[in-house]
Amino acid sequence: MTEVMRTQLATAVLAVVGAALVLRAATVTLLTRAQRAVRGQVSMDPATPPRTVPGAVAGELALGVAGGIGLWILMNQDFFSRGSFLLRPIVQRNGVVTASDEYGLSPAMGWTLYVVSFVLAAVVWPLLWHRTQYTLLTAGVPAGSSWTSSPAGRLRLGSLVSLRVALGLFLPTGLALAAVAWQVVAYVASRKYRSGGGVPTRAVPASAGEAVADAPTVGPGSATPVGSPAQPSQPVPPAAYVPTQPSSAADALPHIAHRELLPAEPRTIGDYQLLGRIGAGGMGTVYLARREGAATQVALKTINPELLDNEELMRRFQRESEVLSMVSGAYTARVLDSGVDAGRPYLAMELLDGRPLDVHLGEQGPIRSPQALRALALALAVALSGVHRVGLVHRDLKPANIMLTTAGPRLLDFGIADLVDGTRLTRTGAGPGTLTYMAPEQFGEERVGPAADVWAWACCVVCAAHGTSPFAAAGTGAVIRRIVDTGPEPAALAAVRTLDPHLATAVERALTMDAAGRPADGAGLVDLLTSAGSTDHDPTRVDAVREEITRGWRTLAL
């Protein structure tokens, strides 16, 4: 092989790889959107792979196929020097497979290049694709929380890898080189999610129930544990929930409102080191904790030792854990772990910055930004769609259970969540909700379904704009009469209409006395607010809704 031929061969390889990289650079925006759409799939049911392909992902796939076909045509037209080699380094002549001497290749060189291209196409390319997808779907996500952790998810991912392996067996050398270069860029772009960049909130809401019913308050702006009430006390600087790497436990303590552990309290529960006490009540305690070997702090909720022989309470705690594991969504609070240590069950929940909606309204008054109000309404609707999708009804949606964080609203407290099939998760005699946010059917013998949460959603939106529930009245009887007879306070509805007439129309429909006249569930609310059909699992639409929520939320001063 002459020096000239070597130069031509190297030039051809660089030309093919360069063409792939130029096309990749020109379409990097599509790559970013596609990877963001894949990340959006993290918030779906971890037991079920998504049924639809996001539009950006489909576009990315179509671009790759079109680019490959175009490159193949150019190589066939000998557009590249030594283009024939890029198609077939090994040829068959007179029944003998060998390197073609017309390309200036020795048999050893031809076979070497053939094996290299085979490995690139059938091994390296599929492996890079798998690592890219795995990073996008699991980076920054608790173990077992991605659909890739389920048997069906692993089967789907494995099938897609196998498909690429099979396709790689037939790729010409030039296309193998281009495919690897193309995928290297995608893999490098995906690695930013390993450091937490762009990590979507995959939430599983925690519930306080009665375990921390009389817990000490946490100051506004401080990190508040999911499930513990927050009332005004001494202000502390905001503490966003961002994983850090402190050198010691003491470095992290000043950022979280907490109290020192009592002498009789344990220093560890399960694999968690207890750093302080955030809240304590008659039935349970919420600790500031950190998993040994990790930097991220959590709120660890557990039952008080003297109540561990209370079988009913233990059953309720277990049921609560099951409910939390069922619900997933972008605007609900996340449970990171659960377990039992020496007979004492616990839940590890993320810490959230911000404060509940009722506290915010008490200190700053009603929300006056139309964009922020709509963002709140949309986020709660999306959260409810996740709750209802798994067959649950929240049953106690109210401002105290809506946390306003810097990343958007979060729906909390599933302590009295009820399965749609009627199986109660609350003890006999427990209240069915908070009076001024209860739907008419909750006062009778009717089956309470997702439509009751839709009603409560409307009450919370009105409260955010007006300052109080549209059914607030002087006494219990007056509240009930307003709910089942006279209807909402006109001035309260007018506050919403002044800010956003379209949202007010949705609120009025959600407050229809007959449950059948309201949107059926959270997904129906999202449809109503976005004037879209029922495409709840369309990641492209999900991305658009999230972007609208993010933009609107930035207009709210927290």
Secondary structure, 3 states (H helix, E strand, C coil): CCHHHHHHHHHHHHHHHHHHHHHHHHCHHHHHHHHHHHHHHHHCCCCCCCCCCCHHHHHHHHHHHHHHHHHHHHHHCCCCCCHHHHHCCEEEECCEEEECHHHCCCHHHHHHHHHHHHHHHHHHHHHHHHHHHHHHHHCCCCCCCCHHHCHHHHHHHHHHHHHHHHHHCCCCHHHHHHHHHHHHHHHHHHHHHHHCCCCCCCECCCCCCCCCCCCCCCCCCCCEECCCCCCCCCCCCCCCCCCCCCCCHHHHHHHCCCECCCCCCCCEECCEEEEEEEEECCCEEEEEEEECCCCCEEEEEEECHHHCCCHHHHHHHHHHHHHHHHCCECCECCEEEEEEECCEEEEEEEEECCEEHHHHHHHHCCCCCHHHHHHHHHHHHHHHHHHHHCCEECCCCCHHHEEEECCEEEECCCCCCEECCCCCCCCCCCCCCCHHHCCHHHHCCCCCCHHHHHHHHHHHHHHHHHCCCCCCCCCHHHHHHHHHHHCCCHHHHHHHHHHCHHHHHHHHHHCCCCHHHCCCCHHHHHHHHHCCCCCCCCHHHHHHHHHHHHHHHCCCCC
